[in-house]
Amino acid sequence: MAYHLPSDLDDRPVTIDGAGTLGRRIATVFAAGGTDVRIFDLVAEQRAAARDYAAAHTEQFKHTLGVDAPRTGRVEASDDLAAAVTDAWRRAETQP
């Protein structure tokens, strides 16, 4: 099955399901690379901690990863899954 990246890939946010330790670190990596990120989590404290973590560590991640992105991605968090995935990047499969 062939896979093609969408032409507007750079304009789409990435959605992370879960604001725990791994989710907030993944979000920070994407933000360091210039991609906007939406984190979905039902727990308000987890969402706040994920936003705080990204804000505090994005520059460090840029340095550690050697990323020289022209911008830093925004990190938003939501308890609404439908809103979090709207227009987000996702794998699109095409039939041969």
mmCIF file as gemmi writes it, N, C-alpha and C atoms, coordinates in Angstrom:
data_model
loop_
_atom_site.group_PDB
_atom_site.id
_atom_site.type_symbol
_atom_site.label_atom_id
_atom_site.label_alt_id
_atom_site.label_comp_id
_atom_site.label_asym_id
_atom_site.label_entity_id
_atom_site.label_seq_id
_atom_site.pdbx_PDB_ins_code
_atom_site.Cartn_x
_atom_site.Cartn_y
_atom_site.Cartn_z
_atom_site.occupancy
_atom_site.B_iso_or_equiv
_atom_site.pdbx_formal_charge
_atom_site.auth_seq_id
_atom_site.auth_asym_id
_atom_site.pdbx_PDB_model_num
ATOM 1 N N . MET Axp A 1 ? 0.841 -1.162 0 1 0 ? 1 A 1
ATOM 2 C CA . MET Axp A 1 ? 0 0 0 1 0 ? 1 A 1
ATOM 3 C C . MET Axp A 1 ? 0.896 1.238 0 1 0 ? 1 A 1
ATOM 4 N N . ALA Axp A 2 ? 0.677 2.115 -0.94 1 0 ? 2 A 1
ATOM 5 C CA . ALA Axp A 2 ? 1.483 3.329 -1.073 1 0 ? 2 A 1
ATOM 6 C C . ALA Axp A 2 ? 1.053 4.368 -0.044 1 0 ? 2 A 1
ATOM 7 N N . TYR Axp A 3 ? 2.004 5.159 0.375 1 0 ? 3 A 1
ATOM 8 C CA . TYR Axp A 3 ? 1.719 6.229 1.322 1 0 ? 3 A 1
ATOM 9 C C . TYR Axp A 3 ? 2.326 7.511 0.791 1 0 ? 3 A 1
ATOM 10 N N . HIS Axp A 4 ? 1.55 8.57 0.8 1 0 ? 4 A 1
ATOM 11 C CA . HIS Axp A 4 ? 2.007 9.867 0.329 1 0 ? 4 A 1
ATOM 12 C C . HIS Axp A 4 ? 1.767 10.903 1.415 1 0 ? 4 A 1
ATOM 13 N N . LEU Axp A 5 ? 2.783 11.7 1.691 1 0 ? 5 A 1
ATOM 14 C CA . LEU Axp A 5 ? 2.609 12.779 2.654 1 0 ? 5 A 1
ATOM 15 C C . LEU Axp A 5 ? 1.655 13.82 2.081 1 0 ? 5 A 1
ATOM 16 N N . PRO Axp A 6 ? 0.774 14.374 2.904 1 0 ? 6 A 1
ATOM 17 C CA . PRO Axp A 6 ? -0.128 15.414 2.415 1 0 ? 6 A 1
ATOM 18 C C . PRO Axp A 6 ? 0.655 16.665 2.023 1 0 ? 6 A 1
ATOM 19 N N . SER Axp A 7 ? 0.17 17.366 1.016 1 0 ? 7 A 1
ATOM 20 C CA . SER Axp A 7 ? 0.889 18.55 0.524 1 0 ? 7 A 1
ATOM 21 C C . SER Axp A 7 ? 0.918 19.68 1.551 1 0 ? 7 A 1
ATOM 22 N N . ASP Axp A 8 ? -0.048 19.715 2.457 1 0 ? 8 A 1
ATOM 23 C CA . ASP Axp A 8 ? -0.092 20.778 3.462 1 0 ? 8 A 1
ATOM 24 C C . ASP Axp A 8 ? 0.425 20.304 4.827 1 0 ? 8 A 1
ATOM 25 N N . LEU Axp A 9 ? 1.312 19.346 4.815 1 0 ? 9 A 1
ATOM 26 C CA . LEU Axp A 9 ? 1.834 18.747 6.039 1 0 ? 9 A 1
ATOM 27 C C . LEU Axp A 9 ? 2.368 19.779 7.019 1 0 ? 9 A 1
ATOM 28 N N . ASP Axp A 10 ? 3.099 20.763 6.527 1 0 ? 10 A 1
ATOM 29 C CA . ASP Axp A 10 ? 3.712 21.75 7.415 1 0 ? 10 A 1
ATOM 30 C C . ASP Axp A 10 ? 2.704 22.707 8.035 1 0 ? 10 A 1
ATOM 31 N N . ASP Axp A 11 ? 1.488 22.73 7.527 1 0 ? 11 A 1
ATOM 32 C CA . ASP Axp A 11 ? 0.463 23.625 8.048 1 0 ? 11 A 1
ATOM 33 C C . ASP Axp A 11 ? -0.461 22.935 9.045 1 0 ? 11 A 1
ATOM 34 N N . ARG Axp A 12 ? -0.306 21.649 9.228 1 0 ? 12 A 1
ATOM 35 C CA . ARG Axp A 12 ? -1.194 20.893 10.114 1 0 ? 12 A 1
ATOM 36 C C . ARG Axp A 12 ? -0.554 20.695 11.488 1 0 ? 12 A 1
ATOM 37 N N . PRO Axp A 13 ? -1.36 20.785 12.546 1 0 ? 13 A 1
ATOM 38 C CA . PRO Axp A 13 ? -0.823 20.473 13.873 1 0 ? 13 A 1
ATOM 39 C C . PRO Axp A 13 ? -0.715 18.961 14.059 1 0 ? 13 A 1
ATOM 40 N N . VAL Axp A 14 ? 0.048 18.563 15.035 1 0 ? 14 A 1
ATOM 41 C CA . VAL Axp A 14 ? 0.13 17.167 15.447 1 0 ? 14 A 1
ATOM 42 C C . VAL Axp A 14 ? -0.674 17.043 16.73 1 0 ? 14 A 1
ATOM 43 N N . THR Axp A 15 ? -1.454 15.968 16.851 1 0 ? 15 A 1
ATOM 44 C CA . THR Axp A 15 ? -2.199 15.732 18.086 1 0 ? 15 A 1
ATOM 45 C C . THR Axp A 15 ? -1.554 14.586 18.848 1 0 ? 15 A 1
ATOM 46 N N . ILE Axp A 16 ? -1.337 14.805 20.121 1 0 ? 16 A 1
ATOM 47 C CA . ILE Axp A 16 ? -0.783 13.791 21.016 1 0 ? 16 A 1
ATOM 48 C C . ILE Axp A 16 ? -1.891 13.382 21.972 1 0 ? 16 A 1
ATOM 49 N N . ASP Axp A 17 ? -2.168 12.081 22.05 1 0 ? 17 A 1
ATOM 50 C CA . ASP Axp A 17 ? -3.193 11.562 22.949 1 0 ? 17 A 1
ATOM 51 C C . ASP Axp A 17 ? -2.527 11.169 24.253 1 0 ? 17 A 1
ATOM 52 N N . GLY Axp A 18 ? -2.642 12.017 25.24 1 0 ? 18 A 1
ATOM 53 C CA . GLY Axp A 18 ? -2.068 11.745 26.554 1 0 ? 18 A 1
ATOM 54 C C . GLY Axp A 18 ? -1.006 12.761 26.918 1 0 ? 18 A 1
ATOM 55 N N . ALA Axp A 19 ? -1.168 13.392 28.071 1 0 ? 19 A 1
ATOM 56 C CA . ALA Axp A 19 ? -0.262 14.443 28.521 1 0 ? 19 A 1
ATOM 57 C C . ALA Axp A 19 ? 0.67 13.973 29.619 1 0 ? 19 A 1
ATOM 58 N N . GLY Axp A 20 ? 0.871 12.667 29.712 1 0 ? 20 A 1
ATOM 59 C CA . GLY Axp A 20 ? 1.787 12.133 30.713 1 0 ? 20 A 1
ATOM 60 C C . GLY Axp A 20 ? 3.233 12.386 30.322 1 0 ? 20 A 1
ATOM 61 N N . THR Axp A 21 ? 4.145 11.702 30.965 1 0 ? 21 A 1
ATOM 62 C CA . THR Axp A 21 ? 5.577 11.916 30.747 1 0 ? 21 A 1
ATOM 63 C C . THR Axp A 21 ? 5.956 11.781 29.281 1 0 ? 21 A 1
ATOM 64 N N . LEU Axp A 22 ? 5.546 10.722 28.626 1 0 ? 22 A 1
ATOM 65 C CA . LEU Axp A 22 ? 5.906 10.516 27.225 1 0 ? 22 A 1
ATOM 66 C C . LEU Axp A 22 ? 5.199 11.509 26.312 1 0 ? 22 A 1
ATOM 67 N N . GLY Axp A 23 ? 3.913 11.73 26.521 1 0 ? 23 A 1
ATOM 68 C CA . GLY Axp A 23 ? 3.154 12.648 25.675 1 0 ? 23 A 1
ATOM 69 C C . GLY Axp A 23 ? 3.713 14.06 25.702 1 0 ? 23 A 1
ATOM 70 N N . ARG Axp A 24 ? 4.055 14.547 26.874 1 0 ? 24 A 1
ATOM 71 C CA . ARG Axp A 24 ? 4.572 15.923 26.957 1 0 ? 24 A 1
ATOM 72 C C . ARG Axp A 24 ? 5.956 16.032 26.336 1 0 ? 24 A 1
ATOM 73 N N . ARG Axp A 25 ? 6.754 14.963 26.412 1 0 ? 25 A 1
ATOM 74 C CA . ARG Axp A 25 ? 8.076 14.99 25.778 1 0 ? 25 A 1
ATOM 75 C C . ARG Axp A 25 ? 7.963 14.928 24.252 1 0 ? 25 A 1
ATOM 76 N N . ILE Axp A 26 ? 7.062 14.108 23.754 1 0 ? 26 A 1
ATOM 77 C CA . ILE Axp A 26 ? 6.836 14.051 22.303 1 0 ? 26 A 1
ATOM 78 C C . ILE Axp A 26 ? 6.352 15.41 21.813 1 0 ? 26 A 1
ATOM 79 N N . ALA Axp A 27 ? 5.427 16.01 22.532 1 0 ? 27 A 1
ATOM 80 C CA . ALA Axp A 27 ? 4.919 17.329 22.154 1 0 ? 27 A 1
ATOM 81 C C . ALA Axp A 27 ? 6.041 18.358 22.113 1 0 ? 27 A 1
ATOM 82 N N . THR Axp A 28 ? 6.948 18.294 23.062 1 0 ? 28 A 1
ATOM 83 C CA . THR Axp A 28 ? 8.055 19.243 23.123 1 0 ? 28 A 1
ATOM 84 C C . THR Axp A 28 ? 9.005 19.057 21.947 1 0 ? 28 A 1
ATOM 85 N N . VAL Axp A 29 ? 9.242 17.828 21.535 1 0 ? 29 A 1
ATOM 86 C CA . VAL Axp A 29 ? 10.093 17.577 20.362 1 0 ? 29 A 1
ATOM 87 C C . VAL Axp A 29 ? 9.47 18.195 19.116 1 0 ? 29 A 1
ATOM 88 N N . PHE Axp A 30 ? 8.183 17.97 18.901 1 0 ? 30 A 1
ATOM 89 C CA . PHE Axp A 30 ? 7.516 18.547 17.733 1 0 ? 30 A 1
ATOM 90 C C . PHE Axp A 30 ? 7.533 20.071 17.79 1 0 ? 30 A 1
ATOM 91 N N . ALA Axp A 31 ? 7.256 20.646 18.959 1 0 ? 31 A 1
ATOM 92 C CA . ALA Axp A 31 ? 7.265 22.106 19.096 1 0 ? 31 A 1
ATOM 93 C C . ALA Axp A 31 ? 8.663 22.667 18.836 1 0 ? 31 A 1
ATOM 94 N N . ALA Axp A 32 ? 9.687 21.976 19.306 1 0 ? 32 A 1
ATOM 95 C CA . ALA Axp A 32 ? 11.063 22.413 19.065 1 0 ? 32 A 1
ATOM 96 C C . ALA Axp A 32 ? 11.368 22.446 17.571 1 0 ? 32 A 1
ATOM 97 N N . GLY Axp A 33 ? 10.748 21.549 16.821 1 0 ? 33 A 1
ATOM 98 C CA . GLY Axp A 33 ? 10.947 21.503 15.377 1 0 ? 33 A 1
ATOM 99 C C . GLY Axp A 33 ? 10.063 22.463 14.599 1 0 ? 33 A 1
ATOM 100 N N . GLY Axp A 34 ? 9.206 23.213 15.302 1 0 ? 34 A 1
ATOM 101 C CA . GLY Axp A 34 ? 8.388 24.221 14.643 1 0 ? 34 A 1
ATOM 102 C C . GLY Axp A 34 ? 6.964 23.805 14.344 1 0 ? 34 A 1
ATOM 103 N N . THR Axp A 35 ? 6.569 22.623 14.792 1 0 ? 35 A 1
ATOM 104 C CA . THR Axp A 35 ? 5.216 22.131 14.531 1 0 ? 35 A 1
ATOM 105 C C . THR Axp A 35 ? 4.292 22.493 15.682 1 0 ? 35 A 1
ATOM 106 N N . ASP Axp A 36 ? 3.102 22.986 15.351 1 0 ? 36 A 1
ATOM 107 C CA . ASP Axp A 36 ? 2.095 23.237 16.381 1 0 ? 36 A 1
ATOM 108 C C . ASP Axp A 36 ? 1.576 21.9 16.889 1 0 ? 36 A 1
ATOM 109 N N . VAL Axp A 37 ? 1.303 21.839 18.188 1 0 ? 37 A 1
ATOM 110 C CA . VAL Axp A 37 ? 0.917 20.592 18.838 1 0 ? 37 A 1
ATOM 111 C C . VAL Axp A 37 ? -0.344 20.799 19.656 1 0 ? 37 A 1
ATOM 112 N N . ARG Axp A 38 ? -1.215 19.817 19.584 1 0 ? 38 A 1
ATOM 113 C CA . ARG Axp A 38 ? -2.393 19.771 20.458 1 0 ? 38 A 1
ATOM 114 C C . ARG Axp A 38 ? -2.286 18.501 21.279 1 0 ? 38 A 1
ATOM 115 N N . ILE Axp A 39 ? -2.369 18.651 22.579 1 0 ? 39 A 1
ATOM 116 C CA . ILE Axp A 39 ? -2.32 17.5 23.478 1 0 ? 39 A 1
ATOM 117 C C . ILE Axp A 39 ? -3.733 17.261 23.998 1 0 ? 39 A 1
ATOM 118 N N . PHE Axp A 40 ? -4.189 16.024 23.9 1 0 ? 40 A 1
ATOM 119 C CA . PHE Axp A 40 ? -5.482 15.649 24.453 1 0 ? 40 A 1
ATOM 120 C C . PHE Axp A 40 ? -5.265 14.87 25.738 1 0 ? 40 A 1
ATOM 121 N N . ASP Axp A 41 ? -5.955 15.276 26.786 1 0 ? 41 A 1
ATOM 122 C CA . ASP Axp A 41 ? -5.956 14.529 28.039 1 0 ? 41 A 1
ATOM 123 C C . ASP Axp A 41 ? -7.188 14.959 28.831 1 0 ? 41 A 1
ATOM 124 N N . LEU Axp A 42 ? -7.812 14.019 29.504 1 0 ? 42 A 1
ATOM 125 C CA . LEU Axp A 42 ? -9.012 14.328 30.288 1 0 ? 42 A 1
ATOM 126 C C . LEU Axp A 42 ? -8.701 14.968 31.637 1 0 ? 42 A 1
ATOM 127 N N . VAL Axp A 43 ? -7.467 14.838 32.1 1 0 ? 43 A 1
ATOM 128 C CA . VAL Axp A 43 ? -7.094 15.325 33.436 1 0 ? 43 A 1
ATOM 129 C C . VAL Axp A 43 ? -6.488 16.729 33.332 1 0 ? 43 A 1
ATOM 130 N N . ALA Axp A 44 ? -7.146 17.691 33.963 1 0 ? 44 A 1
ATOM 131 C CA . ALA Axp A 44 ? -6.713 19.09 33.88 1 0 ? 44 A 1
ATOM 132 C C . ALA Axp A 44 ? -5.276 19.284 34.368 1 0 ? 44 A 1
ATOM 133 N N . GLU Axp A 45 ? -4.915 18.609 35.439 1 0 ? 45 A 1
ATOM 134 C CA . GLU Axp A 45 ? -3.56 18.756 35.981 1 0 ? 45 A 1
ATOM 135 C C . GLU Axp A 45 ? -2.508 18.248 34.988 1 0 ? 45 A 1
ATOM 136 N N . GLN Axp A 46 ? -2.818 17.171 34.287 1 0 ? 46 A 1
ATOM 137 C CA . GLN Axp A 46 ? -1.889 16.63 33.289 1 0 ? 46 A 1
ATOM 138 C C . GLN Axp A 46 ? -1.733 17.607 32.126 1 0 ? 46 A 1
ATOM 139 N N . ARG Axp A 47 ? -2.85 18.186 31.688 1 0 ? 47 A 1
ATOM 140 C CA . ARG Axp A 47 ? -2.79 19.159 30.586 1 0 ? 47 A 1
ATOM 141 C C . ARG Axp A 47 ? -1.927 20.353 30.981 1 0 ? 47 A 1
ATOM 142 N N . ALA Axp A 48 ? -2.142 20.872 32.171 1 0 ? 48 A 1
ATOM 143 C CA . ALA Axp A 48 ? -1.356 22.027 32.643 1 0 ? 48 A 1
ATOM 144 C C . ALA Axp A 48 ? 0.118 21.669 32.763 1 0 ? 48 A 1
ATOM 145 N N . ALA Axp A 49 ? 0.407 20.494 33.294 1 0 ? 49 A 1
ATOM 146 C CA . ALA Axp A 49 ? 1.796 20.07 33.457 1 0 ? 49 A 1
ATOM 147 C C . ALA Axp A 49 ? 2.469 19.901 32.092 1 0 ? 49 A 1
ATOM 148 N N . ALA Axp A 50 ? 1.738 19.408 31.115 1 0 ? 50 A 1
ATOM 149 C CA . ALA Axp A 50 ? 2.302 19.228 29.773 1 0 ? 50 A 1
ATOM 150 C C . ALA Axp A 50 ? 2.617 20.571 29.123 1 0 ? 50 A 1
ATOM 151 N N . ARG Axp A 51 ? 1.705 21.525 29.239 1 0 ? 51 A 1
ATOM 152 C CA . ARG Axp A 51 ? 1.962 22.868 28.689 1 0 ? 51 A 1
ATOM 153 C C . ARG Axp A 51 ? 3.164 23.509 29.381 1 0 ? 51 A 1
ATOM 154 N N . ASP Axp A 52 ? 3.214 23.388 30.698 1 0 ? 52 A 1
ATOM 155 C CA . ASP Axp A 52 ? 4.332 23.956 31.454 1 0 ? 52 A 1
ATOM 156 C C . ASP Axp A 52 ? 5.65 23.297 31.072 1 0 ? 52 A 1
ATOM 157 N N . TYR Axp A 53 ? 5.638 21.979 30.914 1 0 ? 53 A 1
ATOM 158 C CA . TYR Axp A 53 ? 6.852 21.249 30.542 1 0 ? 53 A 1
ATOM 159 C C . TYR Axp A 53 ? 7.355 21.726 29.178 1 0 ? 53 A 1
ATOM 160 N N . ALA Axp A 54 ? 6.459 21.812 28.214 1 0 ? 54 A 1
ATOM 161 C CA . ALA Axp A 54 ? 6.851 22.247 26.868 1 0 ? 54 A 1
ATOM 162 C C . ALA Axp A 54 ? 7.413 23.662 26.907 1 0 ? 54 A 1
ATOM 163 N N . ALA Axp A 55 ? 6.755 24.546 27.632 1 0 ? 55 A 1
ATOM 164 C CA . ALA Axp A 55 ? 7.228 25.936 27.722 1 0 ? 55 A 1
ATOM 165 C C . ALA Axp A 55 ? 8.616 26.014 28.353 1 0 ? 55 A 1
ATOM 166 N N . ALA Axp A 56 ? 8.867 25.173 29.336 1 0 ? 56 A 1
ATOM 167 C CA . ALA Axp A 56 ? 10.136 25.218 30.055 1 0 ? 56 A 1
ATOM 168 C C . ALA Axp A 56 ? 11.281 24.503 29.342 1 0 ? 56 A 1
ATOM 169 N N . HIS Axp A 57 ? 10.97 23.562 28.431 1 0 ? 57 A 1
ATOM 170 C CA . HIS Axp A 57 ? 12.021 22.717 27.865 1 0 ? 57 A 1
ATOM 171 C C . HIS Axp A 57 ? 12.203 22.797 26.354 1 0 ? 57 A 1
ATOM 172 N N . THR Axp A 58 ? 11.376 23.543 25.649 1 0 ? 58 A 1
ATOM 173 C CA . THR Axp A 58 ? 11.485 23.566 24.191 1 0 ? 58 A 1
ATOM 174 C C . THR Axp A 58 ? 12.848 24.059 23.723 1 0 ? 58 A 1
ATOM 175 N N . GLU Axp A 59 ? 13.347 25.122 24.299 1 0 ? 59 A 1
ATOM 176 C CA . GLU Axp A 59 ? 14.654 25.646 23.875 1 0 ? 59 A 1
ATOM 177 C C . GLU Axp A 59 ? 15.768 24.633 24.162 1 0 ? 59 A 1
ATOM 178 N N . GLN Axp A 60 ? 15.678 23.961 25.289 1 0 ? 60 A 1
ATOM 179 C CA . GLN Axp A 60 ? 16.663 22.929 25.623 1 0 ? 60 A 1
ATOM 180 C C . GLN Axp A 60 ? 16.617 21.799 24.595 1 0 ? 60 A 1
ATOM 181 N N . PHE Axp A 61 ? 15.415 21.375 24.202 1 0 ? 61 A 1
ATOM 182 C CA . PHE Axp A 61 ? 15.27 20.319 23.204 1 0 ? 61 A 1
ATOM 183 C C . PHE Axp A 61 ? 15.844 20.77 21.864 1 0 ? 61 A 1
ATOM 184 N N . LYS Axp A 62 ? 15.599 22.033 21.489 1 0 ? 62 A 1
ATOM 185 C CA . LYS Axp A 62 ? 16.158 22.543 20.232 1 0 ? 62 A 1
ATOM 186 C C . LYS Axp A 62 ? 17.68 22.405 20.241 1 0 ? 62 A 1
ATOM 187 N N . HIS Axp A 63 ? 18.279 22.81 21.337 1 0 ? 63 A 1
ATOM 188 C CA . HIS Axp A 63 ? 19.733 22.746 21.461 1 0 ? 63 A 1
ATOM 189 C C . HIS Axp A 63 ? 20.224 21.292 21.441 1 0 ? 63 A 1
ATOM 190 N N . THR Axp A 64 ? 19.611 20.443 22.25 1 0 ? 64 A 1
ATOM 191 C CA . THR Axp A 64 ? 20.019 19.041 22.353 1 0 ? 64 A 1
ATOM 192 C C . THR Axp A 64 ? 19.89 18.315 21.026 1 0 ? 64 A 1
ATOM 193 N N . LEU Axp A 65 ? 18.802 18.588 20.299 1 0 ? 65 A 1
ATOM 194 C CA . LEU Axp A 65 ? 18.552 17.907 19.029 1 0 ? 65 A 1
ATOM 195 C C . LEU Axp A 65 ? 19.222 18.59 17.841 1 0 ? 65 A 1
ATOM 196 N N . GLY Axp A 66 ? 19.805 19.752 18.072 1 0 ? 66 A 1
ATOM 197 C CA . GLY Axp A 66 ? 20.447 20.481 16.974 1 0 ? 66 A 1
ATOM 198 C C . GLY Axp A 66 ? 19.451 21.016 15.966 1 0 ? 66 A 1
ATOM 199 N N . VAL Axp A 67 ? 18.282 21.397 16.449 1 0 ? 67 A 1
ATOM 200 C CA . VAL Axp A 67 ? 17.214 21.887 15.586 1 0 ? 67 A 1
ATOM 201 C C . VAL Axp A 67 ? 17.354 23.394 15.411 1 0 ? 67 A 1
ATOM 202 N N . ASP Axp A 68 ? 17.277 23.841 14.167 1 0 ? 68 A 1
ATOM 203 C CA . ASP Axp A 68 ? 17.351 25.268 13.872 1 0 ? 68 A 1
ATOM 204 C C . ASP Axp A 68 ? 16.094 25.674 13.105 1 0 ? 68 A 1
ATOM 205 N N . ALA Axp A 69 ? 14.935 25.398 13.695 1 0 ? 69 A 1
ATOM 206 C CA . ALA Axp A 69 ? 13.659 25.71 13.046 1 0 ? 69 A 1
ATOM 207 C C . ALA Axp A 69 ? 13.432 27.22 13.063 1 0 ? 69 A 1
ATOM 208 N N . PRO Axp A 70 ? 12.813 27.763 12.003 1 0 ? 70 A 1
ATOM 209 C CA . PRO Axp A 70 ? 12.569 29.2 11.957 1 0 ? 70 A 1
ATOM 210 C C . PRO Axp A 70 ? 11.549 29.686 12.992 1 0 ? 70 A 1
ATOM 211 N N . ARG Axp A 71 ? 10.777 28.777 13.541 1 0 ? 71 A 1
ATOM 212 C CA . ARG Axp A 71 ? 9.795 29.135 14.558 1 0 ? 71 A 1
ATOM 213 C C . ARG Axp A 71 ? 9.655 27.995 15.55 1 0 ? 71 A 1
ATOM 214 N N . THR Axp A 72 ? 9.095 28.312 16.698 1 0 ? 72 A 1
ATOM 215 C CA . THR Axp A 72 ? 8.768 27.295 17.69 1 0 ? 72 A 1
ATOM 216 C C . THR Axp A 72 ? 7.277 27.036 17.614 1 0 ? 72 A 1
ATOM 217 N N . GLY Axp A 73 ? 6.907 25.774 17.597 1 0 ? 73 A 1
ATOM 218 C CA . GLY Axp A 73 ? 5.493 25.427 17.522 1 0 ? 73 A 1
ATOM 219 C C . GLY Axp A 73 ? 4.758 25.758 18.81 1 0 ? 73 A 1
ATOM 220 N N . ARG Axp A 74 ? 3.471 26.053 18.661 1 0 ? 74 A 1
ATOM 221 C CA . ARG Axp A 74 ? 2.624 26.296 19.828 1 0 ? 74 A 1
ATOM 222 C C . ARG Axp A 74 ? 2.185 24.963 20.412 1 0 ? 74 A 1
ATOM 223 N N . VAL Axp A 75 ? 2.022 24.915 21.714 1 0 ? 75 A 1
ATOM 224 C CA . VAL Axp A 75 ? 1.519 23.723 22.387 1 0 ? 75 A 1
ATOM 225 C C . VAL Axp A 75 ? 0.231 24.102 23.094 1 0 ? 75 A 1
ATOM 226 N N . GLU Axp A 76 ? -0.848 23.454 22.683 1 0 ? 76 A 1
ATOM 227 C CA . GLU Axp A 76 ? -2.163 23.653 23.297 1 0 ? 76 A 1
ATOM 228 C C . GLU Axp A 76 ? -2.598 22.332 23.904 1 0 ? 76 A 1
ATOM 229 N N . ALA Axp A 77 ? -3.467 22.385 24.887 1 0 ? 77 A 1
ATOM 230 C CA . ALA Axp A 77 ? -3.979 21.163 25.502 1 0 ? 77 A 1
ATOM 231 C C . ALA Axp A 77 ? -5.489 21.274 25.638 1 0 ? 77 A 1
ATOM 232 N N . SER Axp A 78 ? -6.154 20.136 25.443 1 0 ? 78 A 1
ATOM 233 C CA . SER Axp A 78 ? -7.608 20.127 25.446 1 0 ? 78 A 1
ATOM 234 C C . SER Axp A 78 ? -8.142 18.841 26.057 1 0 ? 78 A 1
ATOM 235 N N . ASP Axp A 79 ? -9.359 18.927 26.599 1 0 ? 79 A 1
ATOM 236 C CA . ASP Axp A 79 ? -10.054 17.729 27.059 1 0 ? 79 A 1
ATOM 237 C C . ASP Axp A 79 ? -11.121 17.304 26.047 1 0 ? 79 A 1
ATOM 238 N N . ASP Axp A 80 ? -11.115 17.925 24.877 1 0 ? 80 A 1
ATOM 239 C CA . ASP Axp A 80 ? -12.075 17.638 23.808 1 0 ? 80 A 1
ATOM 240 C C . ASP Axp A 80 ? -11.333 16.964 22.655 1 0 ? 80 A 1
ATOM 241 N N . LEU Axp A 81 ? -11.483 15.649 22.543 1 0 ? 81 A 1
ATOM 242 C CA . LEU Axp A 81 ? -10.741 14.896 21.534 1 0 ? 81 A 1
ATOM 243 C C . LEU Axp A 81 ? -11.096 15.339 20.122 1 0 ? 81 A 1
ATOM 244 N N . ALA Axp A 82 ? -12.372 15.566 19.846 1 0 ? 82 A 1
ATOM 245 C CA . ALA Axp A 82 ? -12.772 15.983 18.495 1 0 ? 82 A 1
ATOM 246 C C . ALA Axp A 82 ? -12.094 17.293 18.107 1 0 ? 82 A 1
ATOM 247 N N . ALA Axp A 83 ? -12.033 18.234 19.023 1 0 ? 83 A 1
ATOM 248 C CA . ALA Axp A 83 ? -11.372 19.512 18.74 1 0 ? 83 A 1
ATOM 249 C C . ALA Axp A 83 ? -9.869 19.324 18.577 1 0 ? 83 A 1
ATOM 250 N N . ALA Axp A 84 ? -9.283 18.439 19.362 1 0 ? 84 A 1
ATOM 251 C CA . ALA Axp A 84 ? -7.833 18.229 19.314 1 0 ? 84 A 1
ATOM 252 C C . ALA Axp A 84 ? -7.375 17.629 17.992 1 0 ? 84 A 1
ATOM 253 N N . VAL Axp A 85 ? -8.206 16.81 17.379 1 0 ? 85 A 1
ATOM 254 C CA . VAL Axp A 85 ? -7.792 16.153 16.137 1 0 ? 85 A 1
ATOM 255 C C . VAL Axp A 85 ? -8.251 16.865 14.874 1 0 ? 85 A 1
ATOM 256 N N . THR Axp A 86 ? -9.068 17.902 15.001 1 0 ? 86 A 1
ATOM 257 C CA . THR Axp A 86 ? -9.544 18.625 13.833 1 0 ? 86 A 1
ATOM 258 C C . THR Axp A 86 ? -8.37 19.165 13.033 1 0 ? 86 A 1
ATOM 259 N N . ASP Axp A 87 ? -8.323 18.795 11.758 1 0 ? 87 A 1
ATOM 260 C CA . ASP Axp A 87 ? -7.274 19.223 10.811 1 0 ? 87 A 1
ATOM 261 C C . ASP Axp A 87 ? -5.872 18.788 11.201 1 0 ? 87 A 1
ATOM 262 N N . ALA Axp A 88 ? -5.731 17.886 12.156 1 0 ? 88 A 1
ATOM 263 C CA . ALA Axp A 88 ? -4.398 17.442 12.574 1 0 ? 88 A 1
ATOM 264 C C . ALA Axp A 88 ? -3.784 16.514 11.54 1 0 ? 88 A 1
ATOM 265 N N . TRP Axp A 89 ? -2.472 16.381 11.619 1 0 ? 89 A 1
ATOM 266 C CA . TRP Axp A 89 ? -1.743 15.483 10.743 1 0 ? 89 A 1
ATOM 267 C C . TRP Axp A 89 ? -2.109 14.062 11.106 1 0 ? 89 A 1
ATOM 268 N N . ARG Axp A 90 ? -2.395 13.273 10.131 1 0 ? 90 A 1
ATOM 269 C CA . ARG Axp A 90 ? -2.665 11.854 10.361 1 0 ? 90 A 1
ATOM 270 C C . ARG Axp A 90 ? -2.242 11.082 9.124 1 0 ? 90 A 1
ATOM 271 N N . ARG Axp A 91 ? -2.02 9.837 9.317 1 0 ? 91 A 1
ATOM 272 C CA . ARG Axp A 91 ? -1.608 8.986 8.212 1 0 ? 91 A 1
ATOM 273 C C . ARG Axp A 91 ? -2.802 8.769 7.314 1 0 ? 91 A 1
ATOM 274 N N . ALA Axp A 92 ? -2.64 9.069 6.041 1 0 ? 92 A 1
ATOM 275 C CA . ALA Axp A 92 ? -3.71 8.853 5.064 1 0 ? 92 A 1
ATOM 276 C C . ALA Axp A 92 ? -3.293 7.723 4.136 1 0 ? 92 A 1
ATOM 277 N N . GLU Axp A 93 ? -4.084 6.705 4.078 1 0 ? 93 A 1
ATOM 278 C CA . GLU Axp A 93 ? -3.756 5.583 3.219 1 0 ? 93 A 1
ATOM 279 C C . GLU Axp A 93 ? -4.448 5.745 1.889 1 0 ? 93 A 1
ATOM 280 N N . THR Axp A 94 ? -3.746 5.354 0.848 1 0 ? 94 A 1
ATOM 281 C CA . THR Axp A 94 ? -4.323 5.396 -0.489 1 0 ? 94 A 1
ATOM 282 C C . THR Axp A 94 ? -4.32 3.999 -1.065 1 0 ? 94 A 1
ATOM 283 N N . GLN Axp A 95 ? -5.292 3.725 -1.861 1 0 ? 95 A 1
ATOM 284 C CA . GLN Axp A 95 ? -5.376 2.436 -2.518 1 0 ? 95 A 1
ATOM 285 C C . GLN Axp A 95 ? -4.543 2.441 -3.788 1 0 ? 95 A 1
ATOM 286 N N . PRO Axp A 96 ? -3.901 1.328 -4.12 1 0 ? 96 A 1
ATOM 287 C CA . PRO Axp A 96 ? -3.084 1.28 -5.334 1 0 ? 96 A 1
ATOM 288 C C . PRO Axp A 96 ? -3.91 1.437 -6.589 1 0 ? 96 A 1
